Amino acid sequence: MASQNLAEELHLIAIGDQQAFKRFYKQTAAKLFGVSLAIIRERNLAEDVLQDTYIKVWHSASQYRADQGTAMSWVTSMVRYRAIDVLRSSDNRAISVDDIERLVSQNAVDVMNEEEADAPRLDDCLGKLQGSQRHSIHLAYLFGLTHQEISHHLGEALGSIKTWIRRGLDSLKRCLQS
């Protein structure tokens, strides 16, 4: 599935093209359902997350910006954040430590795999970060946890978490630009 093709489909969806939406769905549904199911681990809820995501795509396709990432990474992040929201709201509980451990155990670059050309570089740059920085960035940007949730999960001060993330992102930026 060509990233440029998906971006073109999103532009058509933004102007109300239902056929483009069908094509976009056919090209992305299997992967996005896999992402949802990996996080939710309950088929019915994962399907609901996917449906919510496609409704959001229909209504907000015009917000996609190709200069900020691929279409697939844009829609994958929608699924990821929606799934995490569902986990948080299930039984009115916050995301549990077990959920966090399960999510963190997944390969972060695999989740971001649509950035195929950049994935090896990103993986290399992430590998160069200190463990605390890398772990905090995974929790914040791949799984949508707040700084407070990361602090609680890691048992570290909130200020430390914020510093690790800021310094880690600065290091990633330098590494990716070199």
PENOR-V487540 format. One record per backbone hydrogen bond with DSSP energy under -1.0 kcal/mol. CO is the residue of the C=O (numbers start at 1). NH is the residue of the N-H. If there is no record, write none. Layout:
BEGIN
co=CO nh=NH
co=CO nh=NH
END
This chain:
BEGIN
co=2 nh=6
co=3 nh=7
co=4 nh=8
co=5 nh=9
co=6 nh=10
co=7 nh=11
co=8 nh=12
co=9 nh=13
co=10 nh=14
co=12 nh=17
co=13 nh=16
co=17 nh=21
co=18 nh=22
co=19 nh=23
co=20 nh=24
co=21 nh=25
co=22 nh=26
co=23 nh=27
co=24 nh=28
co=25 nh=29
co=28 nh=32
co=29 nh=33
co=30 nh=34
co=31 nh=35
co=32 nh=36
co=33 nh=37
co=34 nh=38
co=35 nh=39
co=36 nh=40
co=37 nh=41
co=42 nh=46
co=43 nh=47
co=44 nh=48
co=45 nh=49
co=46 nh=50
co=47 nh=51
co=48 nh=52
co=49 nh=53
co=50 nh=54
co=51 nh=55
co=52 nh=56
co=53 nh=57
co=54 nh=58
co=55 nh=59
co=56 nh=60
co=57 nh=61
co=60 nh=63
co=61 nh=64
co=65 nh=68
co=66 nh=69
co=70 nh=74
co=71 nh=75
co=72 nh=76
co=73 nh=77
co=74 nh=78
co=75 nh=79
co=76 nh=80
co=77 nh=81
co=78 nh=82
co=79 nh=83
co=80 nh=84
co=81 nh=85
co=82 nh=86
co=83 nh=87
co=84 nh=88
co=85 nh=89
co=86 nh=90
co=89 nh=92
co=90 nh=93
co=96 nh=100
co=97 nh=101
co=98 nh=102
co=99 nh=103
co=100 nh=104
co=101 nh=105
co=103 nh=106
co=107 nh=111
co=108 nh=112
co=110 nh=113
co=112 nh=115
co=114 nh=116
co=115 nh=119
co=118 nh=122
co=119 nh=123
co=120 nh=124
co=121 nh=125
co=122 nh=126
co=123 nh=127
co=126 nh=129
co=130 nh=134
co=131 nh=135
co=132 nh=136
co=133 nh=137
co=134 nh=138
co=135 nh=139
co=136 nh=140
co=137 nh=141
co=138 nh=142
co=138 nh=143
co=139 nh=145
co=146 nh=150
co=147 nh=151
co=148 nh=152
co=149 nh=153
co=150 nh=154
co=151 nh=155
co=151 nh=156
co=157 nh=161
co=158 nh=162
co=159 nh=163
co=160 nh=164
co=161 nh=165
co=162 nh=166
co=163 nh=167
co=164 nh=168
co=165 nh=169
co=166 nh=170
co=167 nh=171
co=168 nh=172
co=169 nh=173
co=170 nh=174
co=171 nh=175
co=172 nh=176
co=173 nh=177
co=174 nh=178
END
